[in-house]
């Protein structure tokens, strides 16, 4: 994860995915743990998977209410 804040920690399980055939689907779980921040605080990050040739990036937004 690349993040603009240290207020959010992310755990991805499993840490890597292996694909054997085209269009194969895999599942993963992402757990976020955030520190207390003032209401109205926003932060942004992204989850990135890469095999060295291909990159898949998912944007993530956090908002404290």
C-alpha positions as CSV (number, residue, x, y, z in Angstrom):
1,X,0.0,0.0,0.0
2,X,1.2,3.5,-0.8
3,X,-0.4,6.0,1.6
4,X,-0.2,9.7,2.3
5,X,-0.7,9.1,6.0
6,X,0.7,6.9,8.7
7,X,-2.7,7.0,10.4
8,X,-3.9,3.9,8.6
9,X,-2.2,0.5,8.6
10,X,-3.2,-2.2,6.1
11,X,-2.9,-6.0,6.2
12,X,-3.4,-7.9,3.0
13,X,-3.9,-11.7,3.1
14,X,-2.6,-13.4,1.2
15,X,0.4,-11.1,0.4
16,X,0.7,-12.6,-3.1
17,X,-1.5,-14.1,-5.7
18,X,-0.6,-16.7,-8.3
19,X,-2.6,-17.3,-11.5
20,X,-2.4,-20.4,-13.7
21,X,-4.8,-19.5,-16.5
22,X,-6.3,-16.5,-18.2
23,X,-9.4,-14.9,-16.5
24,X,-8.8,-17.0,-13.3
25,X,-10.3,-15.3,-10.2
26,X,-8.7,-15.1,-6.8
27,X,-9.8,-13.6,-3.5
28,X,-8.0,-11.6,-0.9
29,X,-8.8,-9.8,2.3
30,X,-7.8,-6.3,3.3
31,X,-7.9,-5.2,6.9
32,X,-7.5,-1.6,7.8
33,X,-6.6,-0.3,11.3
34,X,-6.7,3.5,11.7
35,X,-5.8,5.8,14.5
36,X,-8.2,8.4,15.8
37,X,-8.2,11.5,13.6
38,X,-10.3,14.7,13.8
39,X,-13.7,14.5,12.1
40,X,-13.6,15.6,8.5
41,X,-10.0,14.3,8.0
42,X,-9.5,12.6,4.6
43,X,-6.6,10.4,3.5
44,X,-5.8,8.5,0.3
45,X,-3.8,5.4,-0.5
46,X,-3.7,2.6,-3.1
47,X,-3.2,-1.1,-3.1
48,X,-0.8,-2.3,-5.8
49,X,-0.2,-5.8,-7.1
50,X,2.7,-6.3,-9.6
51,X,4.5,-9.2,-11.2
52,X,7.3,-7.0,-12.4
53,X,5.6,-6.6,-15.8
54,X,2.0,-5.9,-15.1
55,X,0.6,-3.6,-12.4
56,X,-2.9,-3.5,-10.9
57,X,-3.7,-0.5,-8.7
58,X,-6.8,0.0,-6.6
59,X,-7.4,3.5,-5.1
60,X,-8.5,3.7,-1.5
61,X,-10.0,6.7,0.3
62,X,-10.4,7.1,4.1
63,X,-12.7,9.6,5.7
64,X,-13.0,10.1,9.5
65,X,-16.5,11.1,10.7
